[in-house]
Amino acid sequence: MGSDQQITSQKPTDEVLRKIGRNLLIFQSIEYMLKIILGNSRLQGYVHELTDNKEHRAYGIQKDMLGILIQRYVNEILSDPDEEQHGPQDLSSPWLFSAFKISGDEKFYEFQCRNLELVRKERNQLVHHFLPYWQPDSREQLIVASNYLDEQREKILPAREHLKSVFETMNQIFQEQVDFFASEEFGQHFNLMMLQSSSLIQLFCNISTRINRADGWTCLAHAGKLVHEEAPDEVSKMKAKYGYGSFKKLLVVSKCFELFEDSMPSGGFRTFYRLR
């Protein structure tokens, strides 16, 4: 049913007001999805800071106007991938970085940018410049207003459909992440990451660069003595903290090193290690 038919079959002013409300709700849904997508698209920091960092980012985005949200979406979601993030040089605990982006060719990028710019422009038109269309005593002008609102809806729907697709994709990815974080596999990865970043493993790495042989191998017994001297407290807590009572087992499970055993002329053997 066309706008003219709708106007003749319903009270003209009511139909125009209905379409104003309809379009405003579309704009609000677009703004809502932009805020949710941007609020969850980027996360970085030490593990113990992530919740606060996420809340701080989301709070700031909630106060942004539509034009700012659109610009941020273009810059942060539709842009090229960020350079690899390495985190602070003096890492004291696990540090994470996560970013969500949408990739596409140049035509895709230009199409989405054009549609989002239409959203910004059309919302401003409706909110700030629609009054001249509102002439409730003129049926002809009400038909013009009704047609205008229908045309506006068609202009902004592509952006809403794009954001809806991105919103649903992001939710699916987050659910997969939640499932992974709750899995035994993640627990193993996380424990390994914690071990590899531990002060003991880092100390063994440092020692291997200080006293290694010409071929790059370091005597584990010699390194162990230095570890006892330089980090006695960490050594005393090693069994309780990591579940291993020997340096050899600790280095093996860390997966940071290669190990080999060299036979001695007097019998027995010595263990050597080097960074992978």
C-alpha positions as a Markdown table, in Angstrom:
| # | Residue | x | y | z |
|---|---|---|---|---|
| 1 | Met | 0.0 | 0.0 | 0.0 |
| 2 | Gly | 1.5 | 3.4 | -1.1 |
| 3 | Ser | 1.7 | 6.5 | 1.1 |
| 4 | Asp | -1.3 | 8.1 | -0.7 |
| 5 | Gln | -3.5 | 5.1 | 0.0 |
| 6 | Gln | -2.4 | 5.0 | 3.6 |
| 7 | Ile | -3.1 | 8.6 | 4.1 |
| 8 | Thr | -6.6 | 8.3 | 2.6 |
| 9 | Ser | -7.4 | 5.2 | 4.7 |
| 10 | Gln | -6.2 | 6.5 | 8.0 |
| 11 | Lys | -6.2 | 9.8 | 9.8 |
| 12 | Pro | -3.5 | 11.7 | 7.9 |
| 13 | Thr | -1.8 | 13.3 | 11.0 |
| 14 | Asp | -1.7 | 9.9 | 12.8 |
| 15 | Glu | 0.0 | 8.2 | 9.9 |
| 16 | Val | 2.7 | 10.8 | 9.6 |
| 17 | Leu | 3.3 | 10.7 | 13.3 |
| 18 | Arg | 3.5 | 6.9 | 13.2 |
| 19 | Lys | 6.2 | 7.1 | 10.5 |
| 20 | Ile | 8.1 | 9.7 | 12.4 |
| 21 | Gly | 8.2 | 7.4 | 15.4 |
| 22 | Arg | 9.1 | 4.4 | 13.2 |
| 23 | Asn | 12.1 | 6.2 | 11.7 |
| 24 | Leu | 13.2 | 7.5 | 15.1 |
| 25 | Leu | 13.2 | 4.0 | 16.4 |
| 26 | Ile | 15.3 | 2.8 | 13.5 |
| 27 | Phe | 17.8 | 5.6 | 14.3 |
| 28 | Gln | 17.8 | 4.6 | 18.0 |
| 29 | Ser | 18.4 | 1.0 | 17.1 |
| 30 | Ile | 21.3 | 2.0 | 14.9 |
| 31 | Glu | 22.8 | 4.1 | 17.7 |
| 32 | Tyr | 22.3 | 1.3 | 20.2 |
| 33 | Met | 24.1 | -1.2 | 18.1 |
| 34 | Leu | 26.9 | 1.2 | 17.4 |
| 35 | Lys | 27.4 | 1.7 | 21.1 |
| 36 | Ile | 27.3 | -2.1 | 21.9 |
| 37 | Ile | 29.7 | -3.0 | 19.0 |
| 38 | Leu | 32.2 | -0.3 | 19.9 |
| 39 | Gly | 31.9 | -0.9 | 23.6 |
| 40 | Asn | 32.9 | -4.5 | 23.1 |
| 41 | Ser | 35.2 | -4.3 | 20.1 |
| 42 | Arg | 38.4 | -3.5 | 21.9 |
| 43 | Leu | 39.9 | -4.7 | 25.1 |
| 44 | Gln | 43.4 | -4.5 | 26.5 |
| 45 | Gly | 45.3 | -4.5 | 29.7 |
| 46 | Tyr | 46.5 | -6.7 | 32.5 |
| 47 | Val | 44.1 | -9.5 | 33.4 |
| 48 | His | 43.1 | -7.9 | 36.7 |
| 49 | Glu | 42.3 | -4.6 | 34.9 |
| 50 | Leu | 40.2 | -5.9 | 32.1 |
| 51 | Thr | 36.8 | -5.6 | 33.7 |
| 52 | Asp | 37.5 | -2.0 | 34.8 |
| 53 | Asn | 39.0 | -1.1 | 31.4 |
| 54 | Lys | 35.9 | -2.5 | 29.6 |
| 55 | Glu | 33.5 | -0.6 | 31.8 |
| 56 | His | 35.5 | 2.6 | 31.4 |
| 57 | Arg | 35.5 | 2.3 | 27.6 |
| 58 | Ala | 31.7 | 1.5 | 27.5 |
| 59 | Tyr | 30.9 | 4.4 | 29.8 |
| 60 | Gly | 32.7 | 6.8 | 27.5 |
| 61 | Ile | 31.1 | 5.5 | 24.4 |
| 62 | Gln | 27.6 | 5.8 | 25.9 |
| 63 | Lys | 28.1 | 9.6 | 26.0 |
| 64 | Asp | 29.2 | 9.9 | 22.4 |
| 65 | Met | 26.8 | 11.5 | 19.9 |
| 66 | Leu | 25.8 | 9.6 | 16.7 |
| 67 | Gly | 28.2 | 11.4 | 14.5 |
| 68 | Ile | 31.1 | 10.5 | 16.8 |
| 69 | Leu | 29.9 | 6.9 | 17.0 |
| 70 | Ile | 29.8 | 6.6 | 13.2 |
| 71 | Gln | 33.3 | 8.1 | 12.9 |
| 72 | Arg | 34.7 | 5.7 | 15.5 |
| 73 | Tyr | 33.0 | 2.8 | 13.8 |
| 74 | Val | 34.7 | 3.7 | 10.5 |
| 75 | Asn | 38.1 | 4.2 | 12.2 |
| 76 | Glu | 38.0 | 1.2 | 14.6 |
| 77 | Ile | 35.8 | -1.4 | 12.9 |
| 78 | Leu | 36.1 | -0.8 | 9.2 |
| 79 | Ser | 39.8 | 0.2 | 9.2 |
| 80 | Asp | 42.8 | -2.0 | 8.5 |
| 81 | Pro | 43.9 | -4.3 | 11.3 |
| 82 | Asp | 46.0 | -2.7 | 14.1 |
| 83 | Glu | 49.7 | -3.3 | 14.3 |
| 84 | Glu | 50.6 | -6.2 | 16.6 |
| 85 | Gln | 50.2 | -5.1 | 20.2 |
| 86 | His | 53.1 | -6.2 | 22.5 |
| 87 | Gly | 52.0 | -4.6 | 25.8 |
| 88 | Pro | 54.2 | -3.0 | 28.4 |
| 89 | Gln | 57.9 | -3.9 | 28.3 |
| 90 | Asp | 57.9 | -4.5 | 32.1 |
| 91 | Leu | 55.1 | -7.1 | 32.2 |
| 92 | Ser | 54.3 | -8.1 | 35.7 |
| 93 | Ser | 51.4 | -10.4 | 34.9 |
| 94 | Pro | 49.5 | -11.7 | 31.8 |
| 95 | Trp | 48.5 | -8.8 | 29.5 |
| 96 | Leu | 45.8 | -9.2 | 26.9 |
| 97 | Phe | 44.7 | -7.4 | 23.7 |
| 98 | Ser | 41.7 | -8.1 | 21.7 |
| 99 | Ala | 40.1 | -6.2 | 18.8 |
| 100 | Phe | 37.1 | -6.9 | 16.6 |
| 101 | Lys | 37.1 | -5.7 | 13.0 |
| 102 | Ile | 35.2 | -6.2 | 9.7 |
| 103 | Ser | 37.2 | -6.6 | 6.6 |
| 104 | Gly | 36.2 | -6.1 | 3.0 |
| 105 | Asp | 37.4 | -4.7 | -0.3 |
| 106 | Glu | 37.3 | -1.0 | -1.2 |
| 107 | Lys | 33.8 | -1.1 | -2.6 |
| 108 | Phe | 32.5 | -2.7 | 0.6 |
| 109 | Tyr | 34.3 | 0.0 | 2.7 |
| 110 | Glu | 32.9 | 2.8 | 0.6 |
| 111 | Phe | 29.4 | 1.4 | 0.6 |
| 112 | Gln | 29.3 | 1.1 | 4.3 |
| 113 | Cys | 30.8 | 4.5 | 4.9 |
| 114 | Arg | 28.2 | 6.0 | 2.5 |
| 115 | Asn | 25.3 | 4.3 | 4.2 |
| 116 | Leu | 26.5 | 5.4 | 7.7 |
| 117 | Glu | 26.9 | 9.0 | 6.5 |
| 118 | Leu | 23.4 | 8.8 | 5.2 |
| 119 | Val | 22.2 | 7.8 | 8.7 |
| 120 | Arg | 23.9 | 10.8 | 10.3 |
| 121 | Lys | 22.6 | 13.2 | 7.7 |
| 122 | Glu | 19.0 | 11.8 | 7.7 |
| 123 | Arg | 18.8 | 11.7 | 11.5 |
| 124 | Asn | 19.8 | 15.4 | 11.6 |
| 125 | Gln | 17.2 | 16.1 | 9.0 |
| 126 | Leu | 14.4 | 14.4 | 10.9 |
| 127 | Val | 15.3 | 15.7 | 14.4 |
| 128 | His | 16.3 | 19.3 | 13.4 |
| 129 | His | 14.7 | 20.1 | 10.1 |
| 130 | Phe | 11.5 | 18.2 | 9.7 |
| 131 | Leu | 9.2 | 20.9 | 11.0 |
| 132 | Pro | 8.6 | 22.5 | 7.6 |
| 133 | Tyr | 7.1 | 19.2 | 6.4 |
| 134 | Trp | 4.7 | 19.2 | 9.4 |
| 135 | Gln | 1.6 | 21.0 | 8.1 |
| 136 | Pro | -1.3 | 19.1 | 9.7 |
| 137 | Asp | -4.0 | 21.3 | 8.0 |
| 138 | Ser | -2.8 | 20.4 | 4.5 |
| 139 | Arg | -3.6 | 16.9 | 3.2 |
| 140 | Glu | -1.2 | 17.5 | 0.3 |
| 141 | Gln | 1.7 | 18.4 | 2.6 |
| 142 | Leu | 0.9 | 15.4 | 4.8 |
| 143 | Ile | 1.2 | 13.2 | 1.8 |
| 144 | Val | 4.6 | 14.8 | 0.9 |
| 145 | Ala | 5.7 | 14.3 | 4.5 |
| 146 | Ser | 4.6 | 10.7 | 4.5 |
| 147 | Asn | 6.5 | 10.0 | 1.2 |
| 148 | Tyr | 9.5 | 11.7 | 2.6 |
| 149 | Leu | 9.5 | 9.5 | 5.7 |
| 150 | Asp | 9.1 | 6.4 | 3.6 |
| 151 | Glu | 12.1 | 7.4 | 1.4 |
| 152 | Gln | 14.1 | 8.2 | 4.5 |
| 153 | Arg | 13.4 | 4.7 | 5.9 |
| 154 | Glu | 14.7 | 3.1 | 2.7 |
| 155 | Lys | 17.9 | 5.1 | 2.8 |
| 156 | Ile | 18.8 | 4.1 | 6.4 |
| 157 | Leu | 17.7 | 0.4 | 6.3 |
| 158 | Pro | 21.0 | -0.8 | 4.7 |
| 159 | Ala | 23.1 | 0.6 | 7.5 |
| 160 | Arg | 20.8 | -1.0 | 10.1 |
| 161 | Glu | 21.0 | -4.4 | 8.3 |
| 162 | His | 24.8 | -4.2 | 8.2 |
| 163 | Leu | 25.0 | -3.3 | 11.9 |
| 164 | Lys | 22.5 | -6.0 | 12.8 |
| 165 | Ser | 24.7 | -8.6 | 11.0 |
| 166 | Val | 27.9 | -7.3 | 12.7 |
| 167 | Phe | 26.1 | -7.3 | 16.1 |
| 168 | Glu | 24.9 | -10.9 | 15.6 |
| 169 | Thr | 28.4 | -12.0 | 14.4 |
| 170 | Met | 30.0 | -10.4 | 17.4 |
| 171 | Asn | 27.6 | -12.1 | 19.8 |
| 172 | Gln | 28.3 | -15.4 | 18.2 |
| 173 | Ile | 32.1 | -14.9 | 18.5 |
| 174 | Phe | 31.7 | -13.8 | 22.2 |
| 175 | Gln | 29.7 | -17.0 | 22.9 |
| 176 | Glu | 32.5 | -19.1 | 21.4 |
| 177 | Gln | 35.0 | -17.2 | 23.5 |
| 178 | Val | 33.0 | -17.8 | 26.6 |
| 179 | Asp | 32.8 | -21.5 | 25.8 |
| 180 | Phe | 36.6 | -21.6 | 25.2 |
| 181 | Phe | 37.4 | -19.7 | 28.4 |
| 182 | Ala | 35.4 | -22.3 | 30.3 |
| 183 | Ser | 37.1 | -25.2 | 28.7 |
| 184 | Glu | 39.9 | -27.4 | 30.0 |
| 185 | Glu | 41.9 | -26.4 | 26.9 |
| 186 | Phe | 41.9 | -22.8 | 27.9 |
| 187 | Gly | 42.8 | -23.7 | 31.4 |
| 188 | Gln | 45.9 | -25.5 | 30.1 |
| 189 | His | 46.8 | -22.6 | 27.8 |
| 190 | Phe | 46.4 | -20.1 | 30.7 |
| 191 | Asn | 48.5 | -22.1 | 33.1 |
| 192 | Leu | 51.2 | -22.4 | 30.5 |
| 193 | Met | 51.1 | -18.7 | 29.8 |
| 194 | Met | 51.4 | -17.9 | 33.6 |
| 195 | Leu | 54.3 | -20.3 | 33.9 |
| 196 | Gln | 56.1 | -18.9 | 30.8 |
| 197 | Ser | 55.8 | -15.3 | 32.2 |
| 198 | Ser | 56.8 | -16.4 | 35.8 |
| 199 | Ser | 59.9 | -14.9 | 37.4 |
| 200 | Leu | 61.6 | -18.3 | 37.6 |
| 201 | Ile | 61.3 | -19.1 | 33.9 |
| 202 | Gln | 62.3 | -15.5 | 33.0 |
| 203 | Leu | 65.4 | -15.9 | 35.2 |
| 204 | Phe | 66.4 | -19.2 | 33.5 |
| 205 | Cys | 66.0 | -17.3 | 30.2 |
| 206 | Asn | 68.2 | -14.5 | 31.4 |
| 207 | Ile | 70.9 | -16.9 | 32.8 |
| 208 | Ser | 71.0 | -18.9 | 29.6 |
| 209 | Thr | 72.2 | -15.7 | 27.8 |
| 210 | Arg | 74.8 | -15.0 | 30.5 |
| 211 | Ile | 76.6 | -18.3 | 30.9 |
| 212 | Asn | 75.9 | -20.3 | 27.8 |
| 213 | Arg | 78.5 | -22.3 | 25.9 |
| 214 | Ala | 79.7 | -21.4 | 22.4 |
| 215 | Asp | 77.0 | -23.7 | 21.0 |
| 216 | Gly | 74.3 | -21.9 | 23.0 |
| 217 | Trp | 73.7 | -24.6 | 25.6 |
| 218 | Thr | 73.7 | -23.9 | 29.4 |
| 219 | Cys | 74.4 | -26.3 | 32.2 |
| 220 | Leu | 71.2 | -26.7 | 34.2 |
| 221 | Ala | 73.0 | -27.5 | 37.4 |
| 222 | His | 75.1 | -24.3 | 37.1 |
| 223 | Ala | 72.0 | -22.3 | 36.2 |
| 224 | Gly | 70.1 | -23.8 | 39.1 |
| 225 | Lys | 72.8 | -22.6 | 41.6 |
| 226 | Leu | 72.4 | -19.1 | 40.3 |
| 227 | Val | 68.6 | -19.3 | 40.6 |
| 228 | His | 68.9 | -20.4 | 44.2 |
| 229 | Glu | 71.2 | -17.4 | 44.9 |
| 230 | Glu | 69.2 | -14.8 | 43.0 |
| 231 | Ala | 65.6 | -15.9 | 43.8 |
| 232 | Pro | 65.6 | -18.1 | 46.9 |
| 233 | Asp | 62.0 | -17.1 | 47.8 |
| 234 | Glu | 60.7 | -18.2 | 44.4 |
| 235 | Val | 62.5 | -21.5 | 44.6 |
| 236 | Ser | 61.1 | -22.2 | 48.1 |
| 237 | Lys | 57.5 | -21.7 | 46.7 |
| 238 | Met | 58.1 | -23.5 | 43.4 |
| 239 | Lys | 56.5 | -26.8 | 44.4 |
| 240 | Ala | 53.4 | -25.2 | 45.9 |
| 241 | Lys | 53.0 | -22.7 | 43.1 |
| 242 | Tyr | 53.7 | -24.8 | 40.0 |
| 243 | Gly | 53.5 | -28.4 | 41.2 |
| 244 | Tyr | 57.0 | -29.3 | 40.3 |
| 245 | Gly | 59.9 | -30.0 | 42.6 |
| 246 | Ser | 62.8 | -29.9 | 40.1 |
| 247 | Phe | 64.0 | -27.3 | 37.8 |
| 248 | Lys | 64.3 | -29.9 | 35.0 |
| 249 | Lys | 60.6 | -30.7 | 35.1 |
| 250 | Leu | 59.7 | -27.0 | 35.3 |
| 251 | Leu | 61.7 | -26.2 | 32.2 |
| 252 | Val | 60.2 | -29.1 | 30.3 |
| 253 | Val | 56.6 | -28.2 | 31.0 |
| 254 | Ser | 57.2 | -24.5 | 30.2 |
| 255 | Lys | 57.9 | -25.4 | 26.6 |
| 256 | Cys | 60.4 | -22.5 | 26.4 |
| 257 | Phe | 63.5 | -24.6 | 26.2 |
| 258 | Glu | 65.2 | -27.5 | 24.5 |
| 259 | Leu | 67.0 | -29.9 | 26.9 |
| 260 | Phe | 69.5 | -32.6 | 26.3 |
| 261 | Glu | 71.6 | -34.9 | 28.6 |
| 262 | Asp | 75.4 | -35.1 | 28.1 |
| 263 | Ser | 77.2 | -38.2 | 29.4 |
| 264 | Met | 80.2 | -37.6 | 31.7 |
| 265 | Pro | 83.5 | -39.7 | 31.5 |
| 266 | Ser | 83.1 | -40.6 | 35.2 |
| 267 | Gly | 79.6 | -41.8 | 34.7 |
| 268 | Gly | 76.3 | -40.2 | 35.0 |
| 269 | Phe | 75.2 | -37.2 | 32.9 |
| 270 | Arg | 74.6 | -33.5 | 33.0 |
| 271 | Thr | 71.5 | -31.7 | 31.7 |
| 272 | Phe | 71.9 | -28.7 | 29.4 |
| 273 | Tyr | 69.2 | -26.4 | 28.2 |
| 274 | Arg | 68.7 | -23.5 | 25.7 |
| 275 | Leu | 65.9 | -21.3 | 24.5 |
| 276 | Arg | 63.8 | -22.6 | 21.7 |
